[in-house]
Amino acid sequence: MSVAVDSGQRAAQWTRFTSEAGSRFSNRLEFQPRSATPFAPQLAFHAGDGVAISSAVMPALRVTNHGNSEPEPFYQLACIDHASELVTEGHGTQRLAPAELVVCKPEAAGEWTIDQPYTAVAIHIEERLVRTHIPDPIALVGRSLELPTALNDILVRMLHACVVSPHPEQFRAASRSFARSFLQILALSPIVQARDKRAENHLSLRRVQIKNFIQRNYAQPGLSIQAVADHLGVTSRYVHMSLAPDRLTPSAYLRMCRLLAARRLLSSPAFADRSITEIAFECGFSSSSHFSTEFRKRFGSSPSSYRQSTLPDLRAD
């Protein structure tokens, strides 16, 4: 990819990008240029079934991720084509080699510094799928994976192949199989295997069970933390303890599952004839006003505004 941009347009393009960044990303990002003439990034995104591939041609930057107050259901495995420095809470400073893969989580605050224009590629995989191969992925966020060079190279080549070659429909059809293959190769790494073995304890397995149960049953209006605990034969306090390593509360995770489901339905033409109230009830909310408040708090717009932006031909409810 080329990063050549008319220098006369760079300032205006960069200003436009930073002003729109809040609507592009779910987490709060701050971009500090490392050169006098930053240019607008060139972004690409291919979405599939619980999996996405992204690429970006970027100017030299320091990117500060201020994180989210609520967890995102995706992990990202990213790399850039130049040496860089990554600082994350709890893990300190990592100096990454060109094309070295690193695990990221949108809500995990940190700072990434790259001192020259670069190309970044990443795969975004829903947490449930990641945990089928890596039971404790949060332990790997912001750390060096210490992958053997050959293994890292295979994974990076897989990412680049997806960025440059697929038709969107082809990627959507194969995205989940691709992600499984990617994770299976990643799981061969000694450091991943070591962490997986250490994570295979009762609490970690319960955490997976709790999340899976909530994901399957979030649409039940009366679903409570006690109901989750009763189903698994544990106490409600144990449910809270199980999710604590992921910096989650059970209520926040349940709310997140409901809001993400509602967002999918609001943007789906198949549900265009459903009212916002019906969609709120469909996703487990017992009050449309409470749903609207929580939706705006998480996504920055009302349900009706979001629906209009994704389905512009639809009349407002």
PLY file of the C-alpha trace (Angstrom):
ply
format ascii 1.0
element vertex 317
property float x
property float y
property float z
element edge 316
property int vertex1
property int vertex2
end_header
0.00 0.00 0.00
1.23 3.50 -0.73
1.18 6.28 1.83
1.87 9.04 -0.72
-0.59 11.90 -0.25
-0.54 15.44 -1.69
1.13 17.46 1.07
-1.26 20.34 0.46
-4.19 18.14 1.47
-2.64 16.43 4.47
-3.59 18.91 7.18
-7.22 19.07 6.09
-7.48 15.30 5.75
-5.94 14.72 9.16
-8.26 17.24 10.80
-11.27 15.57 9.21
-10.14 12.11 10.33
-9.58 13.12 13.96
-12.92 14.94 14.10
-14.71 11.79 12.87
-12.70 9.30 14.96
-15.23 9.28 17.78
-17.85 7.74 15.51
-15.42 5.27 13.90
-14.29 3.46 17.05
-16.16 2.06 20.04
-13.35 2.93 22.45
-12.00 6.45 23.04
-8.80 6.94 21.07
-6.45 9.91 20.99
-4.10 10.40 18.02
-0.90 12.40 18.45
1.05 12.86 15.19
4.78 12.14 15.23
5.46 14.23 12.12
4.67 17.77 11.03
2.43 16.74 8.13
0.16 13.84 9.12
-2.22 12.51 6.49
-5.63 10.91 6.76
-5.38 7.15 7.33
-6.58 4.80 4.61
-8.86 2.28 6.34
-10.37 -1.01 5.17
-12.64 -3.38 7.08
-14.06 -6.78 6.08
-16.74 -8.16 8.41
-17.73 -11.81 8.69
-19.49 -14.12 11.15
-18.15 -12.98 14.51
-14.83 -12.24 12.80
-13.44 -9.24 10.93
-10.23 -8.25 9.20
-9.02 -4.65 9.15
-6.11 -2.78 7.63
-4.92 0.80 7.88
-2.20 2.90 6.27
-1.28 5.40 8.97
1.07 8.34 9.54
3.63 8.21 12.32
1.56 8.31 15.52
1.23 7.88 19.21
-2.19 6.27 19.69
-3.60 6.42 23.21
-6.47 4.07 23.95
-8.44 5.38 26.94
-10.49 2.17 26.96
-14.17 1.58 27.62
-16.18 1.52 30.80
-17.88 -1.63 29.50
-16.21 -4.65 27.90
-16.17 -5.36 24.19
-16.88 -8.94 23.07
-13.90 -9.05 20.69
-10.19 -9.67 20.90
-7.83 -8.24 18.28
-4.57 -9.72 17.07
-2.67 -6.97 15.33
0.70 -6.22 13.79
2.35 -3.32 12.04
5.18 -3.32 9.53
7.64 -1.18 11.56
9.19 -1.39 15.00
7.01 0.13 17.71
6.53 0.54 21.44
3.40 -0.61 23.26
2.61 0.37 26.84
-0.35 -1.24 28.63
-1.61 -1.16 32.20
-0.18 -3.97 34.27
2.24 -5.17 31.56
4.57 -2.20 31.20
6.45 -1.46 27.98
6.81 -3.90 25.11
9.16 -3.10 22.22
7.69 -4.88 19.23
9.63 -5.94 16.16
8.22 -5.25 12.68
5.23 -7.55 11.96
5.23 -8.97 15.51
1.74 -10.04 16.53
0.21 -8.71 19.73
-3.15 -9.38 21.42
-5.31 -6.31 22.12
-8.66 -5.70 23.79
-10.55 -2.46 23.01
-11.36 -1.72 26.66
-7.77 -2.32 27.83
-6.14 1.10 28.12
-2.70 1.61 26.64
-0.47 3.59 24.31
1.15 2.54 21.02
3.94 4.62 19.48
5.17 4.22 15.89
7.72 6.76 14.69
7.22 6.43 10.94
4.30 5.91 8.55
3.12 2.33 8.77
0.60 -0.27 7.67
-1.37 -2.15 10.32
-3.42 -5.32 9.88
-5.60 -7.01 12.49
-8.07 -9.81 12.93
-10.99 -9.19 15.29
-12.49 -12.38 16.78
-15.42 -12.68 19.15
-14.42 -13.72 22.64
-16.45 -16.92 22.67
-14.56 -18.24 19.65
-11.17 -17.16 21.01
-11.79 -19.03 24.26
-12.44 -22.30 22.44
-8.71 -22.33 21.65
-7.20 -20.04 24.30
-9.11 -20.37 27.59
-7.49 -17.33 29.26
-6.76 -14.81 26.48
-6.93 -11.78 28.80
-3.57 -12.89 30.26
-1.97 -12.35 26.82
-3.24 -8.80 26.18
-0.39 -6.33 25.67
2.34 -8.93 26.17
4.95 -10.32 23.82
3.69 -13.65 22.51
7.28 -14.82 21.96
6.16 -16.61 18.81
8.81 -18.47 16.84
9.65 -16.45 13.75
8.24 -19.02 11.35
4.97 -19.25 13.27
4.56 -15.46 13.45
5.30 -15.21 9.73
2.60 -17.77 8.84
-0.04 -15.92 10.86
0.89 -12.51 9.44
0.81 -13.87 5.89
-2.66 -15.26 6.57
-3.85 -11.81 7.65
-2.39 -10.08 4.61
-3.92 -12.69 2.30
-7.36 -11.88 3.70
-6.83 -8.13 3.35
-5.79 -8.14 -0.30
-7.68 -11.04 -1.84
-11.21 -11.73 -0.66
-14.44 -10.53 -2.11
-16.60 -9.42 0.88
-19.05 -12.26 0.34
-16.24 -14.82 0.14
-14.75 -13.56 3.38
-18.10 -13.61 5.17
-18.66 -17.22 4.14
-15.20 -18.39 5.21
-14.47 -16.01 8.09
-15.24 -18.36 10.96
-13.27 -21.25 9.48
-10.38 -18.87 8.83
-10.45 -17.64 12.44
-10.44 -21.20 13.78
-7.41 -22.06 11.65
-5.67 -18.88 12.78
-6.32 -19.64 16.46
-5.27 -23.27 16.10
-1.90 -22.16 14.74
-1.54 -19.49 17.42
-2.27 -22.10 20.11
0.86 -24.00 19.02
3.01 -21.28 20.58
4.78 -22.47 23.76
3.79 -19.36 25.73
0.14 -19.75 24.75
0.16 -23.43 25.68
1.79 -22.66 29.02
-0.79 -20.04 29.87
-3.62 -22.26 28.69
-2.54 -25.05 31.03
-2.28 -22.66 33.95
-5.71 -21.23 33.12
-7.46 -24.59 32.99
-8.70 -24.38 36.53
-12.16 -24.47 37.97
-12.66 -20.71 38.00
-11.62 -20.25 34.37
-13.89 -23.03 33.17
-16.78 -21.60 35.18
-16.16 -18.20 33.58
-16.60 -19.72 30.13
-19.76 -21.54 31.25
-21.24 -18.38 32.75
-20.60 -16.33 29.62
-21.98 -19.02 27.35
-25.14 -19.30 29.46
-25.70 -15.53 29.37
-25.06 -15.42 25.62
-27.67 -18.12 25.06
-30.30 -16.67 27.40
-29.88 -12.86 27.38
-33.26 -12.46 25.63
-35.11 -13.71 28.72
-36.50 -10.56 30.39
-36.32 -12.05 33.86
-32.77 -13.39 33.59
-30.96 -12.57 36.83
-27.53 -13.27 38.25
-29.17 -15.60 40.74
-30.78 -17.51 37.85
-27.34 -17.91 36.26
-25.92 -19.13 39.55
-28.79 -21.55 40.13
-28.40 -23.05 36.66
-24.71 -23.74 37.25
-25.14 -24.83 40.87
-22.97 -22.05 42.34
-23.59 -18.92 44.42
-24.19 -15.48 42.93
-20.97 -14.37 44.64
-19.11 -17.09 42.75
-20.56 -15.77 39.47
-19.12 -12.34 40.29
-15.75 -13.86 41.24
-15.57 -15.85 38.00
-15.93 -12.76 35.81
-13.69 -10.51 37.91
-10.44 -11.49 36.09
-11.95 -10.05 32.90
-12.88 -6.85 34.76
-16.53 -7.68 34.23
-19.63 -7.72 36.36
-22.36 -10.21 35.43
-24.88 -7.37 35.01
-22.57 -5.46 32.67
-21.97 -8.55 30.56
-25.70 -9.30 30.34
-26.44 -5.69 29.38
-23.69 -5.76 26.77
-25.08 -8.95 25.17
-28.54 -7.41 24.99
-27.33 -4.10 23.53
-25.15 -5.76 20.90
-28.04 -8.01 19.90
-30.34 -4.99 19.64
-27.83 -3.14 17.50
-27.67 -6.10 15.11
-31.46 -6.18 14.80
-31.73 -2.42 14.32
-29.33 -2.58 11.38
-30.91 -5.69 9.82
-33.32 -5.21 6.88
-35.06 -8.40 8.03
-36.25 -6.54 11.15
-37.08 -3.27 9.39
-40.80 -3.76 10.09
-40.24 -4.16 13.84
-40.63 -1.14 16.10
-37.81 -0.12 18.41
-39.94 -1.15 21.38
-40.45 -4.62 19.89
-36.71 -4.98 19.31
-36.00 -3.87 22.89
-38.34 -6.57 24.25
-36.94 -9.12 21.78
-33.49 -8.59 23.32
-34.58 -8.92 26.93
-35.22 -5.30 27.96
-38.40 -4.78 29.95
-38.60 -1.05 29.28
-38.13 0.75 25.97
-37.09 3.97 27.74
-34.43 2.12 29.74
-33.26 0.45 26.52
-32.96 3.83 24.75
-30.99 5.29 27.64
-28.55 2.38 27.76
-28.22 2.28 23.96
-27.33 5.97 23.79
-24.91 5.60 26.69
-23.04 2.77 24.97
-23.18 3.73 21.30
-23.53 7.52 21.43
-26.82 7.80 19.55
-30.45 6.93 20.05
-31.79 3.62 18.66
-33.86 5.50 16.08
-30.87 7.59 14.93
-28.70 4.50 14.68
-31.36 2.69 12.65
-31.72 5.66 10.29
-27.94 5.79 9.75
-27.75 2.09 8.86
-31.11 1.77 7.08
-31.52 5.26 5.54
-34.60 4.27 3.49
-36.51 3.30 6.62
-38.96 5.74 8.12
-38.38 6.67 11.74
-40.50 4.80 14.31
0 1
1 2
2 3
3 4
4 5
5 6
6 7
7 8
8 9
9 10
10 11
11 12
12 13
13 14
14 15
15 16
16 17
17 18
18 19
19 20
20 21
21 22
22 23
23 24
24 25
25 26
26 27
27 28
28 29
29 30
30 31
31 32
32 33
33 34
34 35
35 36
36 37
37 38
38 39
39 40
40 41
41 42
42 43
43 44
44 45
45 46
46 47
47 48
48 49
49 50
50 51
51 52
52 53
53 54
54 55
55 56
56 57
57 58
58 59
59 60
60 61
61 62
62 63
63 64
64 65
65 66
66 67
67 68
68 69
69 70
70 71
71 72
72 73
73 74
74 75
75 76
76 77
77 78
78 79
79 80
80 81
81 82
82 83
83 84
84 85
85 86
86 87
87 88
88 89
89 90
90 91
91 92
92 93
93 94
94 95
95 96
96 97
97 98
98 99
99 100
100 101
101 102
102 103
103 104
104 105
105 106
106 107
107 108
108 109
109 110
110 111
111 112
112 113
113 114
114 115
115 116
116 117
117 118
118 119
119 120
120 121
121 122
122 123
123 124
124 125
125 126
126 127
127 128
128 129
129 130
130 131
131 132
132 133
133 134
134 135
135 136
136 137
137 138
138 139
139 140
140 141
141 142
142 143
143 144
144 145
145 146
146 147
147 148
148 149
149 150
150 151
151 152
152 153
153 154
154 155
155 156
156 157
157 158
158 159
159 160
160 161
161 162
162 163
163 164
164 165
165 166
166 167
167 168
168 169
169 170
170 171
171 172
172 173
173 174
174 175
175 176
176 177
177 178
178 179
179 180
180 181
181 182
182 183
183 184
184 185
185 186
186 187
187 188
188 189
189 190
190 191
191 192
192 193
193 194
194 195
195 196
196 197
197 198
198 199
199 200
200 201
201 202
202 203
203 204
204 205
205 206
206 207
207 208
208 209
209 210
210 211
211 212
212 213
213 214
214 215
215 216
216 217
217 218
218 219
219 220
220 221
221 222
222 223
223 224
224 225
225 226
226 227
227 228
228 229
229 230
230 231
231 232
232 233
233 234
234 235
235 236
236 237
237 238
238 239
239 240
240 241
241 242
242 243
243 244
244 245
245 246
246 247
247 248
248 249
249 250
250 251
251 252
252 253
253 254
254 255
255 256
256 257
257 258
258 259
259 260
260 261
261 262
262 263
263 264
264 265
265 266
266 267
267 268
268 269
269 270
270 271
271 272
272 273
273 274
274 275
275 276
276 277
277 278
278 279
279 280
280 281
281 282
282 283
283 284
284 285
285 286
286 287
287 288
288 289
289 290
290 291
291 292
292 293
293 294
294 295
295 296
296 297
297 298
298 299
299 300
300 301
301 302
302 303
303 304
304 305
305 306
306 307
307 308
308 309
309 310
310 311
311 312
312 313
313 314
314 315
315 316
